[in-house]
Amino acid sequence: MRGCSRSSARSRSRCRWRTSTCWRGRREDVSLAASALSALYARPAPQAPPHASHLRRNVMATLGLALVFGAAARVIELRPLELLHDAGNIGVFLRGYLHPSFAHLSEYAWQCVITVCIALWGTLLGAGIAVPLGLLGARNLAPHPVVYFAARRLMDLLRAVNEFVFALMFVTAVGLGPFAGMLALGIHTGGVLGKLLSETIESIDPGQVEGVAAVGAGRLHVISFGVVPQVMPNFLSYILLRFESDIRSASVIGMVGGGGIGFYLWDTIRAFNDREAATVILLIVLMVMAVDVVSSRIRRLAI
């Protein structure tokens, strides 16, 4: 009797364990099935299409630009039809430049050489001014916000004042001649190149700078090995581009006593000597084209 009771108790406990295990497994299967169904039939909340917001933003920007340009056209009294109506007068003016005179060609050619030298040294002086201003005017390299602000405002001042104004100032200081023109170009170019250099420095990869600083390098070594290799190609390209611009500026800065071919251009135009003026303009065009070709070759070799 005792053996029978023991076996029946064991069988009942086994049945209860099997029943609880099966029920637990069924509950897990039911919960998994419910979660799968909810994930299958769940739908994300409706969102506004991105194209509609982009289109609305583009339309508003276009309307704003149209209003700005429309107001600017009204301020400058833009009348393109009058240009077509008076095109004959332009033809009469240009007719006098169709037959250039080469009587003073050698003198004008030498003045073009002087103009190139003015632009060359002006660009070199501007690059020398731009390096400290660009380093101090970069937000990620400036030692203090006050230094950053001062460098930025100084670059704004140098860029805002035209080369003609600087030329007049230096003519009164050092007298008429190419030296005054070179100083004027150099000061203005320093502000332009400094601005470009500071913007380039602010866009460099900080990882390379942090890697150089992590090995215990000083500030000068960080700039030399972490900043200069990243900005040098762009800075050289900016210098060459600015040299081409300085050629054109030096061609006319002689009108205020800065030396070079600009003085002869202004003198012939003021005297209504169209043939001589045509020769000067032709030489300026050829000079600019030659400098553009040479700078393109240098850019391909150095950058």
Phi, psi and omega in degrees: 000319180294323179295322180294318181295322180292318180294321178293324179293321179295319180295321179295320180294323178294320180295317179297321180295319180293321181295316180294321180294316179296319181294321178295318179296321178294321178297320178295320179295321180295318180294320177295320179294321179295318179293324178294318178295320179295321177291328181289318184264358179288137180240137179293157179295140180298136179238155179290137179299136182294332183295328181293316179293320178296318180296318179295319178295319179294322179295317179295320178295320179295317178296320178297317178295322178297320178294319180296312181291327176295317177295320179295321178296325178290323181293317182273004179056057182290118180224082184293334181293329178294329176296319177291326181291325182257024180296333179296323178295325177295321177297321177296320179294318183284341182297328180288347181262006182279347183233079181293153178254134182250027181292326181245036185297317182296321179293317179294322179296320178295323177294329175294322176298317177298320179297317178297320179294321177299313181293323181296310180287329176295319177293321178296317177296319179296321178295321177295324177287327186289330185297305178294323179294320179294321179292318180283337181267006175268130185297327183275358178236345183298133182290338182205147178302328178294319178296318178300314181296316181295318180295320179296315181292326177294319177295322176299319180296314181294327180280330185286327181277128183289158178299329180298319180293316177297323179296317177298321180294315182283335175296320177291337182270314186244357179093175180292150175136176184296332182298318178296319178295321179296317178297319180297315179295320182295318180295313180293318180296327177300320177293320181292310181293326177297320177296314180296320180293318180295321177294323178293319180295322181291342181257011181284167177283117182290342182297320179293321178294317179294326178294320178292320180291333183290337180273007177091017180287148177283179184296320180295320178290326176298317179292319184291320187253346180251333184254311186302314180299334181277328186260346186298315179301315179293321181294320176297321177296320177295322180296315179295320178296320180289330176297319176298320178293323179292332175299314179292321179292320179292339179290338182242350182289343176293347177298334180253016176099015182274004178083169178091192186288344182298324179298317181289327176297312180294321182294317181288323178292318180294329179273005182056033176268083189296322183292317177293320178297323178297321178296316180297315180296320178298318178294323178296317179297314179297322179296315180296319179296318180295317179295323178296318179295315181295317180294327177294320177297315180297321180296320179291328181279323188265339187245000000 
